[in-house]
């Protein structure tokens, strides 16, 4: 089987899961969308659950790539906070179907088979952020805190707006709050005497 068949099935799975959810999605609907035979589907994926796990890893990779691209070249503290928040918001809005899948549709019970691969991907993102963050903490340009706390303060507030947008509870583009989210993150993550170059 070619990589093209796999990509077609993943794209079809994303479309069908986004439309009807994981539970209501059927292999037949995914195959029809991908124009793939039953044999082709089961040659590539053993089940709908296996496809969902592979799709989760693919979408997670796209999201992480967008976040890491924001840190290349390595920015200063203020620029990094700004770029990471903008990268998160932009990816959610411009990749809405993928973002809905990652943050709204995916479920832990069918993600167990990809848990190790997910951990490895998360570790690569964490390492990329730490390469930027650690020297800034050492120089006193970012407040010392655990990496998990740092990411929660950086992305957590933006994620609240994004989840409301992705679920349809709020139709407003979450990027409308970009400047406020960046200002709040700077106050949470930088020493007071370093905010806005003071």
Secondary structure, DSSP 8 states (H G I E B T S, - for coil): --HHHHHHHHHHHHHHHHHHHHHH--HHHHHHHHT--HHHHHHH-SSHHHHHHHHHHHHHHHHHHHHHHTTSS---HHHHHHHHHHHHHHHHHHTHHHHHIIIII--HHHHGGGHHHHHHHHHHHHHHHHHHHHHHHHTTSS----HHHHHHHHHHHHHHHHHHHHHTS--S-GGGGHHHHHHHHHHHHS-GGGGGG-
